[in-house]
């Protein structure tokens, strides 16, 4: 969207920019929305002559509007039938009755005393006019519209943004250029989802800190989350699925399940440590004992999301990224929960015990 005070300069700039945007892969139906210099007919109304007979330009414009487009826009009228249904009534001259310039001159302009003809009070001349005049924040704008085809919106938007950035130096003085539409909506949605994902991770971490009364065990628990993110990225890449709002929603769901499985593993390992086992033994017992519950939880989620990930049925492709993100993330996160999290638990708590043992010996 090019906004500026000089509409002709904005139009020339938009035309050059449109020629570059046409070559972007994935762009479909690029066009300038505004119609410039369409054939028009200028009616120059003589105020002096009209004032003598008691007419104004408003009378002439209202009469022309009623004649050409009907009275619905100027004087809405409705008729209520006997059965209670309201019908709109429009008064308009038939098109076959005013299809020449001569017929237009005979449009009547009524006053309280007499009826005048438009041709006697106005002159007609052909003049090119802008069929669409668009404004944004009062300023005149020129819109370049386009849609996407066989390519994701983010990739197309990145290419268009590069073209726009390169063309900013050629902008007319006082003009601005902005990318709007679905791109702005997508960026806003991504920003909110990423903020929500980061905030949820921090909140979950703090809740786990309160539950375990430790700052290290929550770190061990969330070590499975990077594996989940890697699984989401790989699954979207292998299935050629674009990053979207459903995919990010699936990522949030996957993070919750992965965190729950890790909490199950670490809490059991801590119980074994309280019984007197070493950190390595406790981690090994947790891995063997919680293997089946963790695996069943992950498999239930994966199998449940499998039909959605296939994108079958009408509109099924819309939610397919959600299922694929959950499946890919849980596959990697489950492996990390069963093998990597116990190893991290054994290493962290083994180091803590060694350090505490060394301090006790130094005190003794």
PyMOL commands that set and color helices and strands:
alter all, ss='L'
color gray80, all
select helices_A, chain A and resi 7-21+47-52+57-69+95-97+101-105+118-121+153-170+182-212+216-238+245-274+279-289+291-310+317-363
alter helices_A, ss='H'
color red, helices_A
select strands_A, chain A and resi 2-4+27-32+41-45+77-80+86-89+108-110+115-117+122-126+134-136+139-142+144-148+176-177
alter strands_A, ss='S'
color yellow, strands_A
deselect
rebuild
show_as cartoon
